């Protein structure tokens, strides 16, 4: 596994054999970088995959919400309307849960 370095000033994380001369984001000097442990680095790498999955789920949920709203507007019959209303609500919940999970990963440095 490659080494991961984290800027203690801004939280920027980067891969490399050694920390950069200066942080590409905030300009902090090399001394402000710490090497992540192997366990912490593995969590970051694993979270790359799950974060991408959560982003995709949020996009799909937004599409589901949009499609459901079209069905709600048509309002063909009560059973059809109920399905679209349920799908709209479920899409919103899924979208918000995925966004919250990504935010949690970010707050823990798993991004």
C-alpha positions in Angstrom: 0.0 0.0 0.0 1.3 3.5 -0.9 1.9 6.0 1.9 -0.7 8.5 2.6 0.1 11.9 4.1 -2.4 14.3 5.7 -1.9 18.1 6.2 -2.6 19.0 9.8 -3.6 22.5 8.8 -6.3 21.9 6.1 -6.9 18.1 6.1 -5.6 17.6 2.5 -4.6 14.0 2.0 -2.1 12.8 -0.7 -0.2 9.8 -1.8 3.5 9.6 -2.1 6.8 8.3 -0.9 7.2 11.4 1.2 5.1 14.4 2.1 5.2 17.3 -0.4 7.4 20.4 0.1 4.2 22.4 0.6 0.6 21.5 0.8 -1.1 21.8 -2.7 -4.2 23.2 -1.0 -3.1 25.6 1.7 0.6 25.9 1.2 1.6 24.6 4.6 5.2 23.4 4.9 6.1 19.7 4.8 6.4 19.6 8.6 2.7 20.0 8.9 2.1 16.6 7.2 1.8 13.4 9.1 1.9 9.9 7.6 -1.3 8.0 8.1 -1.0 4.6 9.8 -1.5 1.5 7.6 -4.9 1.0 9.2 -6.0 4.6 8.6 -4.8 4.5 5.0 -6.7 1.3 4.4 -9.9 3.0 5.6 -9.3 5.9 3.3 -8.7 3.6 0.3 -11.8 1.5 1.2 -13.9 4.7 1.6 -13.0 5.8 -2.0 -15.1 2.9 -3.2 -18.0 3.4 -0.8 -18.1 7.2 -1.3 -18.4 6.7 -5.1 -21.2 4.2 -4.5 -23.0 6.7 -2.2 -22.6 9.5 -4.7 -24.1 7.2 -7.4 -27.0 6.3 -5.1 -27.7 9.9 -4.4 -27.9 10.6 -8.2 -30.1 7.6 -8.8 -32.4 8.6 -5.9 -32.7 12.1 -7.4 -33.7 10.6 -10.7 -36.3 8.5 -8.8 -37.7 11.6 -7.1 -37.9 13.4 -10.5 -39.7 10.5 -12.2 -42.0 10.1 -9.2 -43.0 13.8 -9.4 -43.9 13.3 -13.0 -46.2 10.4 -12.0 -47.7 12.5 -9.2 -48.5 15.3 -11.7 -50.3 12.8 -14.0 -52.3 11.5 -11.1 -53.8 8.6 -13.1 -55.6 6.8 -10.2 -55.2 6.5 -6.4 -53.1 3.3 -6.5 -50.7 4.7 -9.1 -50.5 8.0 -7.2 -49.7 6.2 -4.0 -46.8 4.3 -5.5 -45.3 7.5 -6.9 -45.7 9.3 -3.6 -44.1 6.4 -1.8 -41.2 6.3 -4.3 -40.7 10.1 -4.0 -40.5 9.9 -0.2 -38.2 6.8 -0.3 -35.9 8.5 -2.9 -35.5 11.5 -0.7 -34.6 9.3 2.3 -32.0 7.4 0.3 -30.5 10.5 -1.1 -30.2 12.2 2.3 -28.8 9.1 4.0 -26.1 8.7 1.3 -25.2 12.4 1.6 -25.0 12.1 5.4 -22.8 9.0 5.1 -20.4 10.9 2.8 -20.3 13.8 5.2 -19.5 11.4 8.0 -16.7 9.9 6.0 -15.3 13.3 5.3 -15.4 14.3 9.0 -13.4 11.2 9.8 -10.8 11.8 7.1 -12.1 8.9 5.0 -12.3 10.6 1.7 
